[in-house]
Amino acid sequence: MGWSTSAPLLVFLSAPAAAFLPSPPLRSSFPLRGDCSTFSSAAAACGAPASFLTCRPALPCSRSRRDRRSGQTLRCQVQQQEERQQKPPISFSESGRVQFFGVEATAEVWAIAIVYFVQGILGISRLAVSFYYKDSLHLGPAELALVSSIQVLPWVIKPLYGFISDGFPLFGYKRRSYLILSGLLGSVSWASLSLLAGCASANSCGLLGSVPAAASVALVTLSSLGLAFSDVLVDALVVTRSRGADQSTAGSLQSLCWSSSALGSLLSAYASGQLVQSFGPAWVFSLTALFPLITSGVAGLIDEKPAEEEEVIDVTPQSSFFSHLKSQGSLLWGAFSKRSILLPVTFLVLWQSTPTSGSALFFFETNELGFTPEFLGRLSLVSSLSSLLGIIIYDQKLKRVPLRVLFKWICLIAVVLGMSPLLLVTHANRLLGLPDQLFAIGDDVILTVLGQIAFMPVLVLGANICPPGVEASLYAALMSVNNLSGSLGSVLGGLMTKALHVTEKDFSNLPLLIVITNLSGLLPLPFLNLLPKQVAKEDGDLVIEASEEEAEEAK
C-alpha cells in the first residue's frame, strides 16, 4: 500500500519476518511487506520486506479439495490451534532435561533456536546502514529508495536456495554445510562493509574512490543473501523435525523459533540507535559481523546424516533431479495459469507495488527535525511491540472477516490515517501542542498496528490459494512475487521523490509526495473482485468461494 507511516521502516519483509534490507528507520508505505519467513528485524536490516518480529505461519494446507457436488467451494484443511495443549515456555522433562515450549532442549534444538535468535539480532545493523548511506555516502532520498529495492533481491529468489540445498549436497550434507557457508558469507560481508565505512569517512578508499557506494550496496546485498539462505535452511530443519510429529509438538517448535527471533529482534531494536550514536556505523558493522559466525558455529550441532552415495543427486540433464525440477516447474506453471490463483496474485502485486515515501520522510526526520539515532532506535522498539499488538488484534478479532471486506476497509482506513505525517512535515502538530517526538511515537503505534493487520491476510491468502502437490513451492513463489512487488513500490517511490525534487535539503514538495503515495493506496480497490470470498470455517476447514470458472469445471 502506498501510505506513509510515522514508524521507522520495518520493511518488508519475513519471519521473519519477514524483513535484510538496510532500510532506513523511516516511515514507509506499509511498514510490513513481505513473506512471513522474512518477518524479522534482521530481514528489515538487510533487505527483506519484513516487519520487526518473526511470524512464521503454518505452511499451506497439505490437503485441499473442491466440493464437487456443488462446485461452489474450495476447502483447505487448517490446523486446529484450539486443540493444542498449552505448554509453559520453560519446563523440565521427566528425565530432568530442560524443555522450551514442551520441546526437549537437545543440541539440535539449541542450534535451531540460536540461528533464529541471530536472525533477529542482526537487525542491530539496520539504523547503522541507513545513517551510513545518508551521512557517509551522501545518498539522497530517491537514491536510498532505489538502493533498498536492490538489496531485497536475494529474498525474491528464496525458492532457488531450497532447490540448491535439496539437489546439491555440499561436502556430503544438505543443510549443515550450507548453513556454515551462509554464516561465513554474512560475516565477511559485514566485516568488509566495516572497513569500507571506515575508509569512506576518511576519504581514503584507494581504488574504490572516496565514495564506494556501489561496493557498499553489493556487500549489504551479499549479507542479505547469507541471511536469506540461512533462513531457508533453518526453516527446512524445522519442517523436517515437525514431519510426523503430533500437532502440539510441531506447534511448540514453531513457538520456540518465533520467540527466539523475537528476543533477538527486541534486543537489536533497543540497542541499535544508541550504538550508532555512541560508536558510529563502522563499529556497529564490526559488531554485526560476529553474529553470523555464531550461525556457522552451531551448524555442527545439527543432527543431519551425511548424504549417502546413492542419495547424491546426479546433475546431468537426464538426472532425476532435473526431471523433478522440470516436473515441479510444470506444476507451478499450471498452478499460476489457473484463474483462481492468477487473479488473487494480480491483486497482491497491485497491493504491494504502490509507491512509498519512506525514504524522504527519513531524511526529513533526521535532517529537519533532528531525530537522533538513539531516538529512532527507541521508535523501532515501539514499532516492534506495536506489531505484536497488531497480530493479536487480527488473531482475536479479524481473522474470520471476509477477505474482500477486510482489504477494502484496510485500504480506506490506511489512506486516511496515512495522511497523519502531513501534520509532522507541516509542523501542524506543534500548533496542537504535540512535540515532534511524542507525535512520532503515537503515529507510529497507530500505523504500525494497522500495517501489521494489513499484512496478516496477505499471508493467509497466500496459503489458502495453494493447490495440493505444490504447496510449499507455490507458497514460496507467491511470497517471492510479493517481495518483488514491494521492491517495485520502493523503486516507484524513489522515482516519484526525484520527480518532485524532494532532496536531503529541500522538503517543500514532501507534503505533496505524501498525499500522492497515500492516494495511490486506493488504486487496488477496483480489483477487489479478484480476491476469493472467505465464507466460513466449517469442521476445521476454511471454506473459500470458488470462481465461476472453477464451479463450471467442477460440474
N, C-alpha and C positions, 0 to 999 in steps of 0.2 A: 504494500500500500504506500501511497505517496504522502504520508503525513509525517511531520517532524516532531519528534518527542523532545522533551526537555531532558531526557535521560542521556547519560553517557552512552555512546554506541556500544551495545552489547550484541552486535551483529555477528551473524547470521547468521549460524547458523549454525549443533549438534552438536549433546549429547553430546549434549552434549554435548543439548548440545550442548552444536549444535554447537558457536561458534565458535582458523588460526590467523586471523586477519589482524594486522596491527591497526585495526580500525580505531580511529580517534575516539576519545571519550566524548562523543558528540551526540547531539540529539539527531537521530536519523529517522527517516520514514520507516515505520515499523521496526521497533527495536529488536524484534525477534523474527529472523528469517532463517530458513534452512532446515536441514534434516535433523532429526532428533539425535542421531548419533553424534552430531557435532554441536550439540546443545550445551556447550560449556564455555566458561570464561576463557579457557585455553584456546578454544576454537576462535573465540572472538579476538583473542590476542594475535592470532596468526593467520587469519584469513577466512575462517569458515563462517558462513552465515549461521550464527548460533546465539543463543541467549546465554545468560551467565551460568545457569545451572544445568547439569546433565539431566535430561529427561529422556529415558530410553523406553519408549512404549513397546508393548509386545509386538513381535513380528506379525505381518499379515496372517490372517487366519489360515490354518492348514486345510480347511475344508470349506468349500463354497459350492452352493448348489442353487439351481433355479427350481422354483415350484412349477413343474411342467404341467400340472393340472390346470392352473390358471394362467400361467405365463406372465404374471404381473409382478413377481417379486424376485429379488436376488437375496439369498441368505448367506450370511457369513458367520461362522461359528466364532464366538468370542469367549474369552476366559471369564469365569465367574469369580471375580475378585472377592465377592462377599463370602465365598466358601473357604477362603484362605484362613488358616489359623493364624491369629496374630501372635507374633513372637517378639520378645524384648530385643533391643539392639544388641545387648551383650548378655550372654548366659554361659552355662557350663554343661557339657555333656555328661552322661553317666560315668564315662571314663575320666572325667576331670579336665578334659580339653576345653579351651575357650571356644565359644560359638558366637558368630556375628549374624544376627537375624536368623538364628537357627541353623546356620551353615558352619560346619566344623572348620576351624581355622587351620587347615593343612598348609603346607608350604606353598602349594599352587594357589590356594585361595588368598594367601597373603600377597603373592605376586600379582594376582589379578587386581586386588584392592589397591595395591601400591601404584600400579600402572594407571588406574583411573584417578587416583589422587594426583599423580604427576600431571595428567591431562588438565586437571583443574588448576593446579598451582602455576602452570605455565602462563596463566593469564596475568601474571605479575609483570610481564613484558609489554602488555597492551598499551598502557599510557606512555611508557618509555619510547616505544616505536613512534607513537603519534607525535610526541614532542621532538623527537629526533628528526622526523620528516619536516616538521614545521620550522624548528629553530636552527638546526644544523644544515639540512639540505635545502631549506628555504622553498619548500613546495607550497604552492598556493592551494586554495580550496578546491578548484577544479582538478588540479593535478593529483591531489590527495584522493579524491573520489575515484579517479581512473586507476591509480595505484592499488587501491583497495579491491577493485574488480579483478585485477591481475592476480592478486595473492589468494583469491578464493578458488582459483582454477584447480589446485590439487584436490579440493573437496568435490569438484564436479565429476571427476573420473574415479571416484571411490570404488565402483564395481570392478574396475580393472585390477585393483590391488587384490581383491578376492580371487579372481581368476589366476593371477600370477602366483599367489601363495598356494592355492589348491593344486595347480598344474605343474609348478616348477619347484620342487623341494630344494632348499639351499643347504648344502653340507648335510644332507640327509634328513632335514627337518622342514616341516611346512610352516610352523609358527615361530618356534624359538629363534632360529637363525635370522629370520626377517625382523623379529622384534629387536634383536641386538642391533641389526643394521639400521633400523629406523631411529633408534635411540642415538646411535653414533652420528647419523646424518643431522639430527636436530641439534646435538651438542656442538658439532663442528660449525654448523651454520650460525648459531648464536655467538660462539667464540669469535668467528671471523667478523661478524657484524660488530662486536665489541671493539675489535681492532680498527675497523673502518670508522666507527663513531669517534674513536679517539683521534685518529689522524684527520678526520674531516673537521673536527673542532680546531685542530692546529694548522689546518690548510696545508697538510704535508702528506698527501696520499700518493705521491710518486706517479707511477704510470696511470693510476686511476683518475688523476686530476684532483682538484681541490673540492669538487662536489661529486662524490661517487654515487649518484642517485641510482643509476642502473644496477650497479653491483649490490647496493643495499636492498633494492627491491628483489633481486634474484635470490639473495641469501634468505630473506624473510619468506619468500615463496618456497625455498628448499626446506626451511624449518616447518612450514605448513605441510609440505609433502611428508616429512617424517612423522608428524603428528597424525595426519590423516591415515597413513599406512598403519601405524600402531593402533589406531582406533579400530580399523577393520580387523586387525589380528586379535585384539583382545575381545572384541565382540564375538569373533568366531570361537574363541576359547569358552566364552560364557555359553554360547549356543551348544557347544559340544558337551559341556558339563550338564546343561539343562535337558539334553536329549535323553528321554527315557526316565527322567526324574518325575516325581509327582508334582502337581501344580504348586503346592505350598513351597517345596524346595526350590523350584525354579523361580518363583516369585521372591523368595528370600534372597537368592543370589542376586537378582536384579536390584533389590533394595540395598544390598551391600555395595554394589557398583555405584548406584546413584548417590548414596551417602558419601562414599569415598571421594568422588569427583566434586560433590557439593562442598565438602570440607575444604578441599584444595582451592576451590573457586572462591569461597568466602575469605580464606586467608589471603589469597592474592589480591582480592578487592580491597581488603583492609590495609594492606601494606604497600600496594603498588604506588600510590600517589606520594606517600611520604618518602619512599626510597628514591623516586625520581627527583623530588625536590631537594633531598639531602645529598645525594651522591651523583646524580646525573644519569643520562641514558646509558652511556658506555658501561658504567659499573653494573647497572641492572642487567644489561645483556650478558655480562660475565657471570653474574649470579644465575641467570636463566639457563646458561649453558650447562650448569651442573645437573639440573633436574632430568634431562633426557638420559644422562648416564645412569641414573637410578633405574630407568626402564630397561636399559641394556643389562644392568647388573642382576636384576631379579628374573631376567628371562631364563636363566639356568634353573630356576625353581619350577618352571612349567613342566608338568608331568606329561611329556609327549614321547611316544615311541618313535624311534627312527623309522623313516620310510624304508620298507623292505625293497629289495631289488625289483621284485615283480610289481611293487606298488609305484615305482618311479615311472612317471608317465612319459611315453615316447612323444617326441615333439615333431615327428615327420608329418608331412601333410596327410598321410594315411592313418595317423595315430588315432587312438580312441579319444585323446584329449581334444584334438581338432574336430573330431566328429561330435564330441559333446559340446564344444564351443559353437559349432555350426548349428547343432540342434537347439541349443539354448537361444542362439541368435534368432533362429526362425520362430521359436515360440514367443520371444519378446516382440518381434516384428508383428506377428499375428495378433498379439495382445494389444499393442498400440494401434493396430488398424481397426480395432473394434470401436464403434461409436461410444459404447458405454465407458470406455477408458479414454479415448481421444478427446471427447468433449470436456470431461472434468479436468484433464490435463491442460487443455487450452485455457480454461478459466484460471487455473493456478498460475500459468505463465503470465496472463494478463494481470492477475492479482499481485504477483511478486515483482513485475518488471516496471512498475510505475516509478518515476524519478524521485530522488530523495534530496534533501537539503542539509543532511547531517554535517558534511564537511565544512560548509560555510558557517554553520552555527558553532562548530567547534572553534573556528578562528575568531568568531565574534565573542564567544565566552572568554577566551584566553587573552586576546589582544585588546578588546574593547572593555570588557567587564573586569578583566584581571583575575579570573578564576585561576587558582594555583593548582599544580599537580596534586597536592595533598587534598584539597577540597574535591577535586574531580575523582580522586580515589574513594573518598567517603561517599560521594554521589554514586559511584559504581557499586558500593556495598548496599546502599539504599535500594538501588535498582535490582540487585540480586534478590534481596528479601521481598521486594515487590513482585518479582517474577514468581516466587513461591506462592504469594497471595493469589496471583492470577491463576495459577494451576489449581489451587484449592477451590476458588470460585467456579472455575469451569467444571471441575470434577463433581462438585456438590450441587450446582445449580443449572448448568448449561449443557451438559453433555448429551442430554436427550432432546434438546431443541433441534428441530429440523434444520438441515444444513443451509438450505436457501434462506430461511428466516434469519438464522444466526449470522450468515455472511452479510445479508442486507443491512441489518442493524449495526453490525460492526463497521461496515463502510460508512454509514451515515454518521454514527457517533464519532468515529475516528476523524472524519473531516472537520466536525465541529470542534472537538477537543484539540485536534492537531493545530488549530489556529492559535492556541494559547501562547506559543512562543512569540507571537506578534506583540504581546504585552511587554515581553522582555526586550525585544530588539527596538521597540519604540520608547522604552523606559516608562511606559504607562503604569507598570507595576509600582513604581516609586510614587506616583500620584495617589495610588491606593494605599500607600503606607507599607508596602511589602518590599523588604530589601531583596536585592538580586539573588543572593544565595538562598534565602528562605523560599522565594518564589520558585527557583530552580528545583529545590528538593520536593516541594509539593507537586509541581508539574510533573516531575519525574515519577513519583509514586503513581499518580493517576494514569499517565500514558503508558508506563511500563506494565501495569496491571492489564490495561486494555490490550496492549500489544501481545502479552502472553496469552490472553484469552483468544485473541485472533489467530494465534499460531497453532493452538491445540487442534482445532478442527481440520487444519491442513494435514496434520499427521493422521488423524482419524480417517479422513477422506482417502489419503494415500494407501492406507491399509485396507480399506473396505473395497476398493475397486480392483484389487489384485485377484486374478483368477487362479484356480488351483494349478499346480505344476510349475509355476514360475513365480511363486510368491516372493521369495527373498530377492531374486534377481530383479523382478519388476519393481519391487518396493525401493531397492537401491537406485534403480534407474529413475524412478519418479522423484526421489529426493535429490538426485543429481540435476535433473531438469529444474527442480525448484531452486537449487543453489545457483544454477546458471542464470535463471530469471532474475534472482536478486542481484547478481553481478551486473546484469544488464541495467537494472534500476540505478545502480551506482554510476554506471557509465552515462546514462541519460541525465542523471542529476549533475554530474560533472560538466557535461556539455551545456546544460542549461545555466549552470553557475557561470561558466565562461561567457556565454552569450549575453547574460545580464550584467557582465563586467563586475561581478562580486569578487573582490580580491581580499588579501590579508589585511588591507588598509582601508578599502572602500566598501562600506556596507550599506550604501544608500539604497541599493535595489534589493537588499536582503528581505525586507517585508514582502515585496512582490514575488520573490523566489519562493518564500514560504507559502504564500497564497496559491501559486500555480501548482507546486508539488502536492499540496493538500487537496486541491480540487481534482487533480489527476486521480486521486483515490476513488472518485465516483465513476471513472471510466469502466470498471468491470461490472457495474450494476446491470447494464442491459444484457449481460451474458449470464445472469444467474440461472437461467433455464438450462444451461449446460451442465449444471450440477444435478446429481440424483436427489431424490426426496427421501429423507430418512423418515420412515413411517412409525416404527415401533420396535420394541425389543420383546420377543416372544420366546419363552422357554430357553433363554440363554442365547438366542440367535438375534443378530442385528439384522433387521429387515429393511431392505432398500428397494424403493420402487424402480422397476426396470424401465428402460426407454421403450417407446412404442415399437421400435425396430426389433428389440430383443423379445418383446412379447409376441410379435409375429413369428419370430424364429422358433419360439418355444411351442407354438401350436402344432 
